[in-house]
């Protein structure tokens, strides 16, 4: 993939700008990066706090040729790339289904993948926020979030961005290749303690359910074994770890 970076000092949301560029015909591999976002978004319309220089605010345009049923694997593929970027900096991350990267249970990065209809076909904008410093965390985030600065001995922002684009290209090529979906699932499993036997509560559009994780479906959906012995397949939802007393 040919990576091109479009850099902004301040922008509303890098995902919105990437979607706009995709509609104008921008090719796969165009990345929008900003030092500050004034309307940074997380999943479910949540705010992604985006103070100047406090995080990497990054969105990439993809034009995937994979079967539509495998599109959800793009979030998992991105999770692997972010995980490996942080590992290269000496951090030991975990991936919480489906879009959270954690270090010692605290969130260091989130992923927001959105599909966009464009004149040349469907594009996917993948937004990635990585906390670079904890210094400007608002009080409500301080207990639940962490940053590269807090977890790694040394780093440079440019270094994080360069490693991330390299690893995204690698894992996206893997996903797009023969046996790609299986390869992504196998690699996600190796990097996530949430793959199986994790007691969790999942909040879905249909309600809340609790159980133990039991692997992923071929499209990346989460299997949850509930107390009555049935298995539920979760296509979308928020996962919370349940502490076992
Ligand atoms: C989440 O954990 O809910 C996803 C957070 C995604 C945040 C990133 S920051 C860059 C890109 N632009 C946005 O507005 N959101 C994503």
Boltz pocket constraint, residues with backbone or C-beta under 6 A from the ligand:
constraints:
  - pocket:
      binder: B
      contacts: [[A, 12], [A, 13], [A, 14], [A, 15], [A, 16], [A, 37], [A, 39], [A, 40], [A, 41], [A, 42], [A, 43], [A, 44], [A, 46], [A, 48], [A, 56], [A, 57], [A, 58], [A, 59], [A, 99], [A, 100], [A, 109], [A, 110], [A, 111], [A, 112], [A, 127], [A, 128], [A, 129], [A, 130]]
      max_distance: 6.0
